Every structure is written in structure tokens, then in C-alpha cells.
Amino acid sequence: MSKKLSSFVMRNLLTILTVIGVVGGAVTGIIIRSTSPGSWSRRDVMYLAFPGELFLRMLKALIIPLLMSSVIHAIGSLDLSLSKKIAIRSILYYATTTICAVILGIILVLTIKPGVGGIAVDEQTKQADEKVPRHVLTQDTMLDLIRNLFPPNLVQACIAQSQTHLIEPENATERQMAKETWKFKERYEDTTNVLGLVTFSIIFGIALGKLGAKGKILLDFFESMSEAMMIITSWVIWISPLGVYFLVVAKMMEIKSFGELVGRLGLYFMTVLLGLFLHGFVTLSVIYFVAVRRLPFKVIGQLSQVLITAFGTASSSATMPITIQTMDKMGLDPRVTRFVIPIGASINMDGTALYEAVAAIFIAQLKNIEMSFGKTIAVCVTATAASIGAAGIPQAGLVTMVMVLDTVGLPSEEVINIIAVDWLLDRFRTTINVMCDCLGARLVDILSVGELGGVTASDRLNAEPTELVEMTKADSHI
């Protein structure tokens, strides 16, 4: 028995250490807050978060070289017709899961009614609290999404992405007018334009594939670069328990009031959490079962390291190097993984879509605004669009939340009603986003196996991870 236990611990040592990091960080944060309340300044918390910040910086440094080399090699290694099939399967899966997430969120919030009888944040608290996210319109978000697909400068796309900013009028009368009449300008925000880099990489990969033998030198270069990035990822991943520990401790120290989490916002918090749980373990399981006639729980069990890292970093983009490495270890075809995962990290935000639908209707309930069927449908459509336009960075959902509130006819300042618990919900919804990406990659891998190589889908479904790795190597010649 002890031999089996020690074998299990050694196989899952990294995951166990990361779980200890998350739990230990939460406990440490609570202990520090209770023993020395109010004695920690923002600078003290910054020092505390420093090791975690270094871990995040290491992960983010891997995103661009890993993403571009992986996508270019994956697309260049596939024939054009197969690339189309994989892309269609991926987008169809992501669209289905996002719509299901929004519908589930709306059903739950209309059934539980967490905002009925609640107390909204008063005006004085709003003025003293954090700055509300920028003003934004649905059409601006969708246009920004399309703009970012085609970056004018690839170097700039590595460090910034385009965002339309509405300029709030100084005149009070003008502020009351429709936001469509406000002046606007394009700005470049300090966050990687993952979508633009993926688009360029896909086109570049197709071009190399069409070059044939002439393009093989470049394809080999990107393959070697991708493998080198995975080796570096395997080094960085061992820092994750320590990095996650300090990130969680620092975040616990930044909380203004635990009372708000379990008091005024407790029912809202539980509604979102229930929705995320049901979507992750019921809706996604049903979709997966319908597609491949197998339940995904065994696959989810192999994703523990990825999901814990997603929770700790609250960023699907930062988690991407670890996600790709884990998918490779599970035996998925790298050509599928390196195509599906980066796209998922860019546009697939199921957790964000569900959260925004729940939050908008929750605030409407707080303000006693009746939700007609038309308004509910509008929230459904806008939350879906907003989730696609949300960046894969911490608390990006708060920005797109503003345009969902506009749909219900609420001012953007009402975001302050949910901001107290957003930091924690953000971690849960990022975890579900990443889980959905991974299940999507597995599903597309199984559906595409007949076109990728000689192994049947049935063989891959029944194979153990180690056997899958050998099958994949034989099929893809890597």
C-alpha cells in the first residue's frame, strides 16, 4: 500500500504541490489579515506578490514564441483541406459551448433571483471605490475584435492591441445622451494581441505548406523552436507552486471586506459558481458525450495541473504554455493541440459569457428593473459577443461587462455592485474557460484522427496516455 501511495505521490508531485500552494496561500492570507489587520500597505502587498509576479512574467514570456512557432508548424504540416476541417470543428464547438453557457446563466439567475431584495452600493461608496472600467459599446467591441485580427504591425501586436475608447463628455447634459453620440478614439492597450498573432501564424503556415519542399527549412525551424519552448515550459512549471502561493496570498491581502463576499453578494456569488460548475461538469460533458460517445471525466482528471494554474494566474493566455504541454503528455496530436488551444485561449470564454449574463440581470434585479423577454435575449446575444471580445487576461470580463449593462439600460457605474467578488469569480471562470479549451482539443483530436493518421478513433479513445503518445508520434512523425 505504501509503495502504491509513494508511486502516486511521485507521479502527481507537481499537482499536489500546486494544490498546497493555492490552499496554503489562502490560509496564509487569512491568518495575516486576522493577526495584523490594516498594518499592510499597498507596497508591502506588492513585495509579497513579487515572487508570484516573476512566475507570471516567465509564463507570459513564453506565449509569443510558443504560440507563433506552434501554430505555424501545425498548419504548415497539415494539408489545406484538413486545416479547414479542424478549424470548422473547433469554431463550431466553441460557439456551441459559449451559447449554452449564456443560456444556463440566464436560466439560473432568473430562477434563483439573487438580486431581489438586495441592496445596491450607494453613490458615496461608488465615488470612493475603485475606478469603473472604460465605457464601451457592443459595436465597438466587435469592430475591435475584427481590427485585432489584422494587426498593422506584428511587433506592436506582441505588446499591444487596439481598443476603441469613448471620451466621456465634461458637460453633464451631454453625458446623459446616448453613448453613440460621444466622441471616440482608438488606443493601444498594453496586452498581447493574441488573436492577430494567431491569424498571421495561420496564414504564414498555409503559405509554407503550399511552398512544399522549399518551405521545409522554415517548417523545421519553427518545429525546433516550438520544442525548445516546451522544454523551457517544463522548467518554469516547477516554479508554479511557489508562484501561485504568493499570488493567492497577495490577492487575499487586497480584499477590502470578506463580509461583502458572504453578505450582500453571497447569493450572487453562489449563483455564478453554481452556473460555472454545472457548465463545466454537466453541459460540457453532454456535448463531449454526444460528439464521441464517452464521458470526459477521465480527461478532466488529467488536467489538474492546468486547471490549478489557471485558477492561480486567472489568465487563460498565461496558462497556455502549460496547457499545450499537458495536452502533448496526454497524447493528443500536436498539430491539433497547437491549432485549437491558442484559438480557444483567444476567443473561447464560456465562464466569462455565463458570468456577464448573470451579473447584468443581477444588477437589474438590484435596481428593480423589469427584464422583458426582448431584454433577456439582448443580454444573451451581447454576453456572447462580449465574451469573444474579452482578452485572456485577469478581470478582462469587467471591461466588456459595461456594454452588457448598456443592453439592460443600466449606467456603467453599476459595475461597482459586483466588483468586490470579481477577483475570485475571475479565477473560477478562467478555470472553466481553460477546461473547455482542453476538452475541445481532445474532441477535435478524436474527430480528426482518421484524417490525421492510421489510428482509428476507437483505438485512441481506449488507449492509455502513454499508448496515445506512441500512436501520435507514429502518425505525425515527430
N, C-alpha and C positions, 0 to 999 in steps of 0.2 A: 504493500500500500504506500509506504513512504517513498519507494522507488518511483511509483507512478506519479505521486504528488510532486516529487522533485523534477521529474521529466516534464510535467505540465507547467510548473513554475518557470523552468528554463525556456520552454517553447514560447511562453507568454510573458516573459520577464518585462519587456518594454511596455506592454499594455498595462500590466499590474502597477508598474512604477508610475505610469501616466495617470492612472486612476487615483493612486495615492497622492499624486501632485495636485489633482483637482480637489479631492476631498480635504487634503491637508491644507491647501490654500484657503478654502472656505472656512475651515475651523480656525486656522491661524488668524484670519481677518476678523472673525467674530470675537476671538479672545482679545486681540489688540484693541478693538473698539470698546469692549466692555471694561477692560482694565485701565485704559487711558483715553477716555472719551474727550474729543476736542483738542487733544495735545499734538496731533499730527497735522502739520501744514501741508499745502499742496506740493511744496518742494520735497518734504520728507516722503510723501507718497511716490513722487517721481523717482527718488533714489531707490525706493523699494521695488518699483516696477522695472528698474533698469535691466536686470538680467533677462526678464521676460521680453523687454523691448529688443534686446540683442537677438534673441531667438527668432522673433518675428522678422527682424531685418534680414537674418540669414535665409529664412524661408522665402521672403519676397525677392531676394537677390537671385534666387533660382528660377523664379517664374518665367521671365522673358526668355533666357537661353533654353530652358527646358521646353517651354510652350512652342516656340518657333521651330526648334530643331525636331521636336517630336511630331508636330503636325505636318511639316514639310516632308519628312521622311515617310510618315504614314500614308499621306496622299500620293506622294511620288511612287510608292511601292505598289499601289493599287491601280487597276485599270479604271478608266473614267466611268464606265457603267456601274461598277461596284461601288465607287465613291458616291455616286448619286443614290444608290440603294441604301447605303449606310446612312447618308445624310437625311434621306426621307424618313427612314425608320426612327432615327434619333429625334428629329423635329416633331414627328407625329407622337412619339412617346412623351416628349417634354410638354407639348401642347395639351395632351390629354390629362396628364398629371396636374398641370397648373390649373386648368379649368375645374377639375374635380376638387382641388384644394380650396378654391374660392367658394364653390357651391357648398362644400362641407362647412366652411367657416360661417357663411351666411345662415345656414340651417341652425347651427349651434347657437349663434348669438341671438337669433330671433326666438329660439326655443328657451334658452336659459335667461335671456334678458338681464345681463349683468349690470347695465346702466340704469335700469328702472329703480327709482328711489334713491339713487346715488347723489353725491354732492360734487359738483364741478369745482375746479380750482378758481378762487376768486381773482378779481382783476389785480389786486395789490400783490398777490403771490406771483401772478404772471409777470409783472414788471420786475420783481426782484429775482425771478428764477433765470434759468438758462436762456440763451438766445434761441428763438424759434428758427427752424430751418428755413431756407430761402423759399420765396414764392415761386410757383411753377404751374404751368398749365399742361393738360394732357397732351395737346397737340405739340407743345414744345418738347416734351419728353420723348414722344415718338419720332419727331424730326431729329432730335439729338442722337437718338439711337441709330437712325439711318446715316446721319453725318459721321458718327464714330465708326461706322462700317468702312468708310473710305477716308482714312486719315491723310491729310495733305503732306504730312512729314512723318516718316517712320520713326525717326529719332525722337521727335516730340511725342509720338504715340507711346513711347516707352515710359514717359514720365507724366503725361497729362492727357485728359480727354475733354472734348468740347461739351459745354453746358450753357444753355440759354438762361440768363438771369433777368427777371423782371425788376425794374427800378421802381421802388415804392415812392409814389408822389409825396412831396412835402406838404402839399395842401390837403387838409382834412376832407374837403368836398370831393376832390379827385380820388382820394383813397377809397371812398365809398362807391366809386364807379366800377364797372366790370373790369376784371384784370386784363381782358383782351385789349383794353384801351391804354394800358400802361406802356411806357417806353421799355424797351428791352435791348440787351446787348449780349454778344457771345463772349464767354470767358473760357479759359482753360484751367481746369481744376487739377490739383496735384494728386492724380491717381492714374495708374496704368490703363491705357485704352486696350484692354484685353481683346475686345471684340474686333477692333481694327487690325490688331496683330494676327488674330486667328484668320480673318478674311484674307489678308495678304499672304499668309502662310499657305492657306488652301490653294489660292491662285498660283503661287510660286511652285507648290508641289505638283499641281496639274501640269504646269509648263515643263517641269523637269521630267515628269512621266512621259510627256509627248516627245521629249528630246531623245528618249531611248538610251542607246549606248553612250551618246555624247553627254548625257546628264548624270551618268552613273557615278562619276567622280564626286560631283556635288552631293548626290544622294548618300554616298558612303561617308562624306564629311559630316553631314547632318546626323547620320546614324551614330557615328562615333561620338559626336557632341552630345547627343541625347543620352547615350550610355554613360558618358563621363558625368553628366548632370545627375543621373540616377545614383552613381557611386557617391557623389557629394551629398545627395539627399540622404543616403543611408548613414552618412556620418552625422549630419545635422539632426536626424531623427532621434538620436540617443540623447540629445540635449532637451528634447521635448518635455520630459517630466519636470525638470527644473524650470524651464521657461514657462510652462503652463502654471506651475505652482506660484511663481511670482506675479504673473498676470492676474490670476484669480485673487491673490491676497490684496494687490493694489486696487482692483475693482471693488472688492468688499469694503476697503477703506474709503472709497469715493462715495458710497451710498449715503444719501442725506438722512433717510429715515426708513428703518425696517417696518415701522408702523404703517406707512403708506402701502407697502407691499402686501401686508396681510389684512389691512383695514379697508380703506377706501377703494383700493384697486384689487382686492383679493379675489373677488368673483370674476372680474375681467381677466386677471392673470390665469386663473384656473380654466376659464373658457378657452383661451388661446392654447394653453398647454394640452387640454383635452383634445382640441382640434388637431394639433401637431401630432399627438400620439396616435389618434385614430387614422390620420392620413398616412403616417409613416408605417404603421403596422397592420392596417386594415385595407385602406384604399390602394396603396402601392402593392400590397400582397395580392389583392384581387386582380389588378391589372397584370402583374407578373404571372399569376397563375393562368389567366385567360390566354396569355401570349405563349407560354412554354409548358403549361400543364404541370408545374411544380411550384410549391410554396418557397418563398425566398429566405426563410428564417436561417437556414444553414449559411447562406451567403452573408446575411446581416451579421451573423456571429463571427465571421472572418473579418468584419470591418471595424472591430472595436477600436483599434489604434487610430484609424482615420476619423471615426466619429468623436472620440475623446479630444483629438487635436482640433477638430472643427469647433467643438464646444469651447475649448480653451482659447483659441485665437479669434473666434467669432468672424472668421473670414474664409469664404469658400475658395477665393483666389490663393490665399496664403497656404491653405491646406492642399492645394492641387499637386505639388510635388510628391507629398506623402500618399495621396490618393492614387496617383499613377503607379508609384512603386508597389503599393499594396495590390492593385489590380494585376500587375505583372506577376507578383508572387502567387496570386490565385490562379494563374494560368490562362488569363484572357489573352487573346491575340493583340499584341502591341499596336498593330495597325488600327484596330478598333478603339482600343483604350486611348491612344494618343489623338484620336479624332473626336470621340464622344465626350471625354472628360473636360477638355478645355472649352468646348461649346457649352456644355452643361454649367460649368462654373461662370460663364458669361451671361447666359440668358435664362437658365432654369432656376427659378427662385420660388418653389412651391410654398415653403414656410413663410416667405415674405408676402406672397399673394394672400394666403389664408389670414395672416396677422392683420394686413391692411383692411381686408373686408370686415373682420371682427371689430377692429379699432374704430373704423368710420361709423359703423352702426351703433357701437357702444357709446361714442360721443354724442350721436344723435339722440340716443335714449337719455343720456345725462341732461341734455338741453331740452328734453321733451318735444323733439321734432318728430312728427309722424312720418314713418317710412312707407311711401306708396310702393306699389309693385314696380312702377317705372323707375323710381329712385333706386330700388333694390337691384334691378337689372343693370342700371347705370353703374352702381358700385361694383357689381360683378365684372363688368367689362373694363372699368377703369383700374380696378385692383389687378386684373390680369395684365393689362398694358403696363401698369406701374412696376410690377414685379420683373417684367422683361427689361425695363429700362433701369432697374436698380443695379448699382455697381456691387461687385463681390467683395465689399469691404465692410468693417464693423459699422452698424447702425445706418447703413445706406437707406434702409426702409423708411427712416424718419423723414428723409428728404422727399421721396415720392409719395409719402403719406399726405403731404399737403394737397396734392392735386386730387386725391381721393376725397378729402374733406370738401374741396370745392364742389365736387359732384353732388354732395348731400346739402350744399348750401351753407356750410359752416366756415367761419374765418380760420385761416391757418394757425392763429394763435391758440386754437383749441387743442393743438398737439400737446401742449403743456400738461393736459389732463392725463396723458399716458407715459410721459417721459420718465417718470420715477422708476418704472419697472422695465423700460425698454431695453436697458443694458443686459438684463438677464434673459428676457424673451428673445433677444437677438441671438444669444448663444444657442438656444434651443432650436430656433428656426434655421440657423445656419447648419446645425447638425442634420436636420431633416432635408435641407437642400442638398447637402453632400451625399446623404444616404440615397436620395433619389437619383443623383448622378451616377452613383456606383451601380445601382440596380439597373439603370438604363444601359450602362456599358455592358453589363452581364447579359441583359436581354438581347441587345443588338448583336453581341458576340455569338449567342446561340442561334439567333435567326439567320445570321450571315455565314455560319460555319460551312455550309455546303458550297458556298461560292469562294470562301477563303482557302479551303484545303480539302483533303480527302477524308477527314474525320467526320463522322455523322453527328448531328445534334444530339442524338440519343446517347452516343458514347461520351460526349462532353458533359451531358447532364449527370451521368452516372459515375464519372471519373472523380477521383480524389484530387486535391490541389496539386500534389507532386506529379501525378499522372498527366494532369492538364498541362502543366509546364512543358513536359516532354512532347506531348501532342502538338502544342503550339510551336515549339522550336522546329519540329519536323515539318509542319505545314508552312510556316512563314520563312524558314531557312535563316534563322537568326541565332 
